[in-house]
Amino acid sequence: MTETAALPVSYPDVEAAAARLAGHAHRTPVLTSRTVDARTGAEVFFKCENFQRIGAFKFRGAYNALSQLSDAERRRGVLTFSSGNHAQAVALAGRLLGIRTVIVMPEDAPPVKLAATRGYGAEVVTYDTRQTTRDALGAQIAAERGLTVVPPYDHAHVVAGQGTAAKELIEDRGPLDWLFVPCGGGGLLSGCAIAAAHLAPGCRVVGVEPEAGDDATRSFRTKTLQSVHNPDTIADGARTPSLGKITFPLVLAYVHDMLTVSDRELLDAMLYLWERMKIVVEPTGALAAAGLFKGSDAVRGKRIGVIVSGGNVDLKALCRMIG
């Protein structure tokens, strides 16, 4: 796809984000597996954001966004809403930059993510998803306290920061033929697609989301923004209601295809990565791998990139799922 000046994020924004993140974010490893290559008939490169600070790619976007706040905004503090990984990312970025952070999280968010967010020094405000929405509660608290809202994905600086994951992958392993990326609200997907379009113009970018939360796939197919309400999926990081005003046009401009995977396929892919590659991946983090494993003759003989988006696993909940 081609870059368009009218769109809210372009490759120079990703480059600028990479410069801001240098020395603060980890340049995460790219792992390979002969077993995976044999299974897919392709050469597969896993960009392991489960080894990123806070255990997920979200630190990239959060730090890029908070580092560009004005002095007045820094003094007032920031607010975000998240089921977990963006919450931790904003909390840590705030601690590193000396910015007060308030995080709105659902009461049923994974306990490991709630504990980690508080551990990074954030004030956590929980809510009942049956009574209100995170957007409404977040807007109310931000207005009352004068806080700057940094949303999980629908923010130009967040998108640009997330795109640095694909930038590093292609710089480290060369041009790709295909790139599979998890999709929730589309921040990681659109940012990575922008980077791929610039660094590997022939690369086909595919977004992968859970079947129960297929709003992005429906939006992509119909070219009209679709939504979903509290999707029931083990991919808690992809329970977003829809793509955003910023991410939706970017997905349409830069992404080549979307596909969905069942929770069973997702769990199988996650356990496969655990057992064969010896890496801890959370359910949402295995979305792209599940998309690749779903099978397509088109990838055989190709160079494939897979973004492993995170590794923050609620082990007790996972054991119940497996059982």
C-alpha positions in Angstrom: 0.0 0.0 0.0 1.2 3.6 -0.5 1.6 6.2 2.1 -0.8 9.2 2.1 -0.1 12.6 3.6 -3.8 12.9 4.6 -3.5 10.0 7.0 -2.7 10.7 10.7 0.4 8.6 10.9 3.2 8.0 8.3 6.6 6.3 8.3 8.6 9.4 9.5 6.4 9.3 12.7 7.5 5.7 13.2 11.2 6.7 12.7 10.8 9.6 15.2 9.2 7.2 17.7 12.2 4.8 17.3 14.6 7.6 18.2 12.6 8.5 21.3 12.4 4.9 22.4 16.2 4.2 22.0 17.6 3.4 25.3 14.2 3.1 27.0 12.4 0.2 25.1 14.1 -3.2 24.6 15.1 -4.1 21.1 13.3 -7.5 21.5 14.7 -10.7 20.0 13.6 -12.3 16.8 13.4 -16.1 17.2 13.1 -18.9 14.7 12.1 -22.6 14.9 12.9 -25.4 12.5 9.8 -27.2 13.7 7.6 -24.2 12.8 9.3 -23.8 9.5 8.7 -27.5 8.7 5.0 -27.2 9.8 4.4 -24.2 7.6 6.8 -24.8 4.7 8.0 -21.3 5.2 10.9 -19.4 6.9 9.2 -17.8 10.0 10.6 -15.0 12.1 8.9 -14.3 15.5 9.3 -10.8 16.9 9.1 -11.5 20.6 7.4 -8.6 22.3 6.7 -10.8 25.2 10.3 -9.8 26.2 9.5 -6.1 26.0 9.3 -4.0 29.1 6.0 -4.7 31.0 5.9 -8.0 28.9 4.2 -6.5 25.9 4.6 -4.2 22.9 2.4 -1.6 24.5 5.4 0.1 26.2 6.4 1.4 22.8 3.3 3.4 22.2 2.8 4.5 25.8 6.3 5.9 26.1 6.2 7.6 22.7 3.0 9.3 23.6 3.9 10.4 27.2 7.3 11.6 26.2 5.7 14.2 23.9 3.4 15.7 26.5 3.8 19.4 27.3 5.2 20.5 30.7 1.7 21.5 31.7 0.2 18.2 30.7 3.0 16.3 32.6 2.3 18.3 35.8 -1.4 17.5 35.6 -1.0 13.8 34.9 -2.5 11.3 32.5 -5.4 8.8 32.4 -5.9 5.7 30.3 -8.3 2.8 30.3 -7.1 -0.8 29.6 -7.7 -4.4 30.4 -4.0 -4.7 31.3 -1.0 -4.3 29.0 -1.6 -0.7 28.0 -2.3 0.0 31.7 1.1 -1.4 32.7 2.8 0.4 29.9 1.4 3.8 30.8 2.1 3.2 34.5 5.8 2.4 33.8 6.2 5.2 31.2 4.7 7.6 33.7 7.1 6.4 36.4 10.1 6.8 34.2 9.0 10.3 33.0 7.8 11.5 36.4 4.2 11.7 35.4 1.2 10.8 37.6 -0.9 8.1 36.1 -4.5 7.0 36.7 -5.7 3.8 35.1 -9.3 2.7 34.6 -9.5 -1.1 34.5 -12.4 -3.6 34.6 -12.9 -5.4 37.9 -12.4 -8.8 36.1 -9.1 -7.8 34.5 -6.4 -10.5 35.0 -5.2 -10.2 38.6 -1.5 -10.4 37.4 -2.1 -7.3 35.2 -3.9 -5.4 38.0 -1.1 -6.1 40.4 1.6 -5.2 38.0 -0.1 -1.9 37.1 -0.3 -0.9 40.8 3.3 -2.1 41.2 4.5 0.4 38.7 3.0 3.2 40.8 -0.3 3.9 39.1 -3.6 4.7 40.7 -6.0 2.0 39.5 -9.8 2.7 39.3 -11.8 -0.5 38.7 -15.3 -0.6 37.2 -18.1 -3.1 36.6 -18.4 -3.7 32.8 -22.1 -4.3 33.3 -22.7 -0.9 34.7 -20.6 1.5 32.7 -18.0 1.7 29.9 -14.3 2.5 30.4 -14.6 5.4 27.9 -17.4 7.0 29.8 -15.8 6.6 33.3 -12.4 7.6 32.0 -13.8 10.8 30.4 -15.6 11.7 33.6 -12.5 11.2 35.8 -10.2 13.0 33.4 -12.6 16.0 33.3 -12.9 16.1 37.0 -9.1 16.0 37.6 -7.8 17.8 34.5 -5.9 14.7 33.3 -4.7 14.1 29.7 -6.3 11.0 28.2 -3.9 8.6 26.4 -6.1 5.9 24.9 -4.8 2.3 24.3 -4.7 2.4 20.5 -6.6 5.4 18.9 -3.8 7.9 19.2 -1.3 8.9 16.6 1.7 8.8 18.9 0.7 5.4 20.2 0.3 4.0 16.7 3.7 5.3 15.7 5.3 3.8 18.7 3.8 0.4 18.1 5.1 0.5 14.5 8.7 0.3 15.7 8.2 -3.4 16.4 7.9 -4.2 12.7 10.6 -1.7 11.9 13.0 -3.6 14.1 11.9 -6.9 12.8 12.6 -6.0 9.1 15.8 -4.2 9.9 17.1 -7.2 11.8 16.0 -10.0 9.4 15.5 -8.3 6.1 12.4 -7.9 3.9 9.4 -10.1 4.5 6.8 -11.6 2.1 4.1 -11.8 4.8 3.6 -10.2 8.2 1.0 -11.5 10.6 0.0 -9.1 13.4 -2.5 -9.4 16.3 -5.5 -7.0 16.1 -7.5 -5.6 18.9 -8.1 -1.9 18.4 -5.7 -1.7 15.5 -2.8 0.3 17.0 -0.2 -2.4 16.6 -1.6 -3.6 13.3 -1.7 -0.2 11.6 1.7 0.9 13.0 3.4 -2.3 11.8 1.7 -2.1 8.4 3.0 1.4 7.9 6.5 0.3 8.8 6.2 -2.7 6.4 4.9 -0.6 3.6 8.1 1.5 3.8 10.7 -1.1 4.5 9.3 -4.1 2.6 6.9 -2.7 0.0 6.1 -6.2 -1.4 5.1 -7.6 2.1 1.5 -8.6 2.6 0.2 -7.6 6.1 -2.5 -9.7 7.7 -4.3 -8.8 10.9 -5.5 -11.6 13.1 -8.3 -11.3 15.7 -10.5 -13.7 17.7 -13.7 -15.0 16.1 -15.8 -13.6 18.9 -14.4 -10.1 18.4 -14.4 -10.0 14.6 -15.3 -6.3 14.4 -12.1 -5.3 12.6 -12.5 -8.1 10.0 -16.0 -7.0 9.3 -14.9 -3.4 9.1 -12.2 -4.3 6.7 -14.5 -6.3 4.5 -17.4 -3.8 4.4 -15.2 -0.6 4.5 -17.6 0.6 7.2 -16.7 0.7 10.9 -18.3 -2.2 12.8 -18.4 -2.8 16.5 -18.8 -5.7 19.0 -19.9 -5.6 22.7 -17.7 -7.3 25.4 -16.7 -10.3 23.2 -16.3 -13.6 25.0 -12.8 -14.7 24.2 -9.7 -15.8 26.0 -7.8 -13.0 24.1 -8.5 -10.4 26.8 -6.2 -7.9 25.0 -8.5 -8.0 21.9 -11.8 -7.4 23.6 -12.0 -3.9 22.1 -15.3 -2.6 20.9 -14.1 -1.4 17.5 -11.2 0.0 15.5 -10.7 3.7 16.2 -11.1 6.9 14.2 -7.3 7.0 13.7 -6.7 3.2 13.3 -9.6 2.4 11.0 -8.4 4.5 8.0 -4.9 3.3 8.5 -5.9 -0.3 8.5 -7.9 0.3 5.2 -4.9 2.0 3.7 -2.1 -0.3 4.7 -3.4 -3.8 5.6 -3.9 -6.4 2.9 -6.1 -8.9 4.6 -7.8 -9.8 7.9 -8.7 -13.3 9.4 -10.1 -14.7 12.6 -9.2 -17.6 14.8 -11.3 -19.5 17.3 -10.4 -19.6 21.0 -9.5 -23.3 20.5 -7.1 -22.5 17.7 -5.7 -19.7 19.7 -5.1 -21.8 22.8 -3.5 -24.5 20.6 -1.1 -22.0 19.1 -0.2 -20.6 22.5 0.6 -24.0 23.9 2.5 -24.9 20.8 4.8 -21.9 21.3 5.2 -22.7 24.9 6.1 -26.3 24.3 8.2 -26.0 21.1 9.8 -22.6 21.4 10.0 -22.5 25.2 8.6 -19.0 25.4 5.7 -17.7 27.6 3.0 -16.1 25.4 -0.4 -14.9 26.5 -3.5 -15.8 24.5 -3.7 -12.4 22.7 0.0 -12.6 22.1 -0.5 -15.9 20.1 -3.1 -14.4 17.7 -0.7 -13.9 14.8 0.9 -17.3 15.2 -2.6 -18.9 15.3 -3.4 -17.0 12.0 -0.3 -18.4 10.4 -1.0 -21.9 11.7 -4.5 -21.8 10.3 -2.9 -22.7 7.1 -2.5 -21.3 3.6 -0.5 -22.7 0.7 0.3 -19.0 -0.2 2.9 -18.8 2.6 4.9 -21.9 1.6 8.4 -21.0 0.5 8.0 -17.4 1.8 9.6 -15.3 4.5 7.1 -14.7 7.2 7.1 -12.3 10.1 4.9 -13.0 13.2 4.4 -10.4 15.9 4.2 -12.1 19.3 2.5 -9.2 21.1 2.8 -10.2 24.8 3.5 -12.7 27.5 1.5 -11.5 30.6 -0.3 -14.7 31.4 -2.8 -15.3 34.3 -1.5 -18.7 35.1 -4.4 -19.7 37.3 -6.9 -18.8 34.7 -4.9 -20.5 32.0 -4.8 -23.7 34.0 -8.6 -23.7 34.3 -8.8 -23.2 30.5 -6.5 -26.1 29.8 -8.2 -28.3 32.3 
